């Protein structure tokens, strides 16, 4: 590695460390590029050179948590409404998530952070809900089911038909289309028909769809099940 590359990496590391501390102390809205640069003992122009703007720096530096609730005891037909209410709370109470969403529209690094956030937190949560009591293996078929084609489809919360990995990942991705698409239209683009919905109306529209994504039996061409071989 050249001296210039090592120097650039060190500079990025110093900026990121200062940004994490500043964002944690002040929050996204109050933190400034100038303050972060001062903490890093570097010129603000260097921060802009390496990261472009505050949103992109934030996407690279901050830690994000969806704070997904425990849904294991929520009635199956109410899971979509519970998740919709939770996502509405997170989008409305956490400016950092909205900043990440704004940045992810135009910045690949921010988009990667958003993808990672949902893949790392939502996917395992869905898998966890379908894990049999006593720590059973979610990859193992339950009675009367096949790993790739559980009888009646993989049912969230039904320990006899745990969700296979491919199915859980696909279901999580479909839930993300609702959580991210709705948030983009409501909080970033402020699309009037969506932005003007009451919470009750939003839950009524999104809840059943999310419940269906999580609990409906997969169709033959849905891609929820891996192809059968042999």
C-alpha positions as CSV (number, residue, x, y, z in Angstrom):
1,X,0.0,0.0,0.0
2,X,1.4,3.4,-0.9
3,X,2.0,6.1,1.6
4,X,-0.7,8.2,0.0
5,X,-3.3,5.4,0.3
6,X,-2.3,4.9,4.0
7,X,-2.6,8.6,4.6
8,X,-6.0,8.8,3.0
9,X,-7.3,5.8,5.0
10,X,-6.0,7.3,8.2
11,X,-7.7,10.6,7.3
12,X,-11.0,8.8,6.6
13,X,-10.7,6.9,9.8
14,X,-10.1,10.0,11.9
15,X,-13.1,11.8,10.3
16,X,-15.4,8.7,10.8
17,X,-14.4,8.5,14.5
18,X,-15.1,12.1,15.1
19,X,-18.4,11.9,13.2
20,X,-19.6,8.9,15.2
21,X,-18.9,10.8,18.5
22,X,-20.5,14.0,17.2
23,X,-23.6,12.4,15.8
24,X,-24.0,10.4,19.0
25,X,-23.6,13.5,21.2
26,X,-25.6,16.0,19.1
27,X,-27.9,14.0,16.9
28,X,-28.1,14.3,13.1
29,X,-29.8,17.7,12.9
30,X,-27.5,19.5,15.3
31,X,-24.2,18.0,14.2
32,X,-22.3,20.1,11.6
33,X,-19.5,19.4,9.2
34,X,-17.6,22.2,10.8
35,X,-17.9,20.7,14.3
36,X,-16.9,17.3,13.1
37,X,-13.9,18.7,11.2
38,X,-12.9,20.6,14.4
39,X,-13.1,17.4,16.4
40,X,-10.9,15.6,13.9
41,X,-8.5,18.6,13.7
42,X,-9.0,18.8,10.0
43,X,-10.2,21.3,7.5
44,X,-13.9,21.1,6.7
45,X,-13.1,21.0,3.0
46,X,-11.3,17.7,3.6
47,X,-14.5,16.3,5.1
48,X,-16.4,17.3,2.1
49,X,-13.7,15.9,-0.2
50,X,-13.9,12.5,1.4
51,X,-17.6,12.2,2.0
52,X,-19.4,14.8,-0.1
53,X,-22.0,16.1,2.4
54,X,-23.4,15.5,5.9
55,X,-25.9,12.8,4.8
56,X,-23.2,10.7,3.1
57,X,-20.9,11.1,6.1
58,X,-23.7,10.1,8.4
59,X,-24.5,7.0,6.3
60,X,-20.9,5.9,6.5
61,X,-20.4,6.7,10.2
62,X,-23.6,6.1,12.2
63,X,-25.0,3.0,13.7
64,X,-28.6,2.1,13.0
65,X,-31.1,0.0,14.8
66,X,-34.6,-0.9,13.6
67,X,-35.4,-1.9,17.3
68,X,-37.7,-4.6,16.0
69,X,-40.2,-5.7,18.7
70,X,-40.8,-9.2,19.9
71,X,-43.6,-10.4,17.7
72,X,-43.6,-14.1,18.9
73,X,-46.7,-13.6,20.9
74,X,-48.6,-11.4,18.5
75,X,-51.6,-13.1,16.9
76,X,-50.7,-14.1,13.3
77,X,-53.3,-12.0,11.7
78,X,-52.1,-8.9,13.6
79,X,-48.4,-9.1,12.8
80,X,-48.6,-6.8,9.8
81,X,-50.4,-4.1,11.8
82,X,-47.9,-4.4,14.6
83,X,-44.9,-4.1,12.3
84,X,-46.5,-1.2,10.4
85,X,-47.1,0.7,13.7
86,X,-43.5,0.0,14.7
87,X,-42.0,1.2,11.4
88,X,-44.2,4.4,11.6
89,X,-42.8,5.0,15.1
90,X,-39.2,4.5,13.9
91,X,-39.5,6.7,10.9
92,X,-41.3,9.5,12.8
93,X,-39.1,9.4,15.9
94,X,-35.6,8.8,14.4
95,X,-34.3,11.5,12.1
96,X,-31.2,9.5,11.5
97,X,-33.2,6.8,9.6
98,X,-34.8,9.4,7.4
99,X,-31.4,10.9,6.7
100,X,-30.1,7.5,5.7
101,X,-33.1,7.0,3.4
102,X,-32.6,10.4,1.8
103,X,-28.9,9.6,1.2
104,X,-29.5,6.1,-0.1
105,X,-31.5,7.5,-3.0
106,X,-28.4,9.0,-4.6
107,X,-25.5,7.5,-2.8
108,X,-24.4,3.8,-3.2
109,X,-22.7,3.6,0.1
110,X,-25.8,4.8,1.9
111,X,-27.9,2.4,-0.2
112,X,-25.6,-0.4,0.9
113,X,-26.1,0.6,4.5
114,X,-29.8,0.5,4.1
115,X,-29.7,-2.9,2.4
116,X,-27.5,-4.2,5.2
117,X,-29.7,-2.8,7.9
118,X,-32.8,-4.6,6.7
119,X,-30.9,-7.8,5.7
120,X,-29.1,-8.1,9.1
121,X,-32.1,-7.2,11.3
122,X,-35.4,-8.0,9.6
123,X,-34.4,-11.3,8.0
124,X,-33.1,-12.9,11.2
125,X,-36.2,-11.6,13.0
126,X,-38.5,-13.4,10.6
127,X,-36.4,-16.5,10.9
128,X,-36.4,-16.3,14.7
129,X,-40.2,-16.1,14.7
130,X,-40.4,-19.3,12.8
131,X,-37.8,-21.2,14.8
132,X,-39.3,-24.1,16.8
133,X,-39.5,-23.9,20.6
134,X,-36.4,-25.1,22.3
135,X,-34.0,-23.7,19.7
136,X,-34.8,-26.0,16.9
137,X,-33.2,-25.6,13.5
138,X,-35.2,-23.3,11.2
139,X,-33.7,-25.1,8.3
140,X,-35.1,-28.4,9.4
141,X,-38.6,-29.4,8.0
142,X,-41.4,-29.9,10.5
143,X,-43.7,-32.9,10.5
144,X,-45.6,-33.3,7.2
145,X,-43.4,-30.7,5.5
146,X,-40.5,-30.6,3.1
147,X,-37.7,-28.1,3.4
148,X,-38.4,-26.5,0.1
149,X,-42.2,-26.9,0.1
150,X,-43.8,-26.9,3.5
151,X,-47.4,-28.2,3.6
152,X,-49.6,-25.2,3.3
153,X,-46.6,-22.9,2.9
154,X,-44.2,-21.7,5.6
155,X,-46.4,-20.1,8.3
156,X,-44.9,-17.4,10.5
157,X,-45.2,-18.4,14.1
158,X,-46.1,-22.0,13.4
159,X,-43.2,-24.1,14.8
160,X,-44.2,-27.2,12.7
161,X,-43.5,-25.4,9.4
162,X,-40.4,-23.2,10.0
163,X,-39.6,-20.7,7.2
164,X,-36.7,-22.0,5.0
165,X,-33.8,-19.5,4.6
166,X,-34.7,-18.6,1.0
167,X,-38.3,-18.0,2.0
168,X,-37.4,-15.9,5.0
169,X,-35.0,-13.7,3.0
170,X,-37.6,-13.2,0.3
171,X,-40.4,-12.4,2.8
172,X,-38.1,-9.9,4.5
173,X,-37.4,-8.3,1.2
174,X,-41.1,-7.9,0.4
175,X,-41.7,-6.4,3.8
176,X,-38.9,-4.0,3.1
177,X,-40.6,-2.9,-0.1
178,X,-43.5,-1.7,2.1
179,X,-41.5,-0.2,4.9
180,X,-39.0,1.7,2.6
181,X,-41.4,2.5,-0.2
182,X,-44.0,4.0,2.1
183,X,-41.3,5.9,4.1
184,X,-39.9,7.4,0.9
185,X,-43.2,8.6,-0.4
186,X,-44.5,9.8,3.0
187,X,-41.4,11.4,4.7
188,X,-39.0,12.2,1.9
189,X,-41.0,12.9,-1.3
190,X,-44.1,14.0,0.8
191,X,-46.4,12.6,-1.9
192,X,-49.7,14.1,-0.8
193,X,-52.0,11.1,-1.0
194,X,-49.5,9.1,1.2
195,X,-48.3,12.0,3.4
196,X,-51.9,12.9,4.3
197,X,-52.9,9.4,5.4
198,X,-53.7,9.1,9.1
199,X,-51.8,6.5,11.1
200,X,-55.0,4.4,11.2
201,X,-55.4,4.6,7.4
202,X,-51.7,3.7,6.9
203,X,-52.0,0.7,9.1
204,X,-55.2,-0.4,7.4
205,X,-53.5,-0.2,4.0
206,X,-50.1,-1.7,4.8
207,X,-50.9,-4.1,7.7
208,X,-52.8,-6.8,5.6
209,X,-50.2,-6.7,2.9
210,X,-47.3,-7.2,5.3
211,X,-49.2,-10.0,7.0
212,X,-49.7,-11.7,3.7
213,X,-46.1,-11.3,2.8
214,X,-45.1,-13.0,6.1
215,X,-47.8,-15.8,6.3
216,X,-49.2,-16.6,2.9
217,X,-48.3,-20.0,1.3
218,X,-45.8,-19.5,-1.5
219,X,-47.1,-19.9,-5.0
220,X,-45.3,-22.2,-7.5
221,X,-43.7,-19.3,-9.3
222,X,-43.2,-17.0,-6.3
223,X,-39.5,-17.7,-5.8
224,X,-40.1,-18.3,-2.1
225,X,-39.0,-21.9,-2.3
226,X,-35.7,-23.2,-3.8
227,X,-36.1,-25.5,-6.9
228,X,-36.4,-29.2,-6.2
229,X,-33.7,-31.4,-7.5
230,X,-33.3,-35.1,-8.0
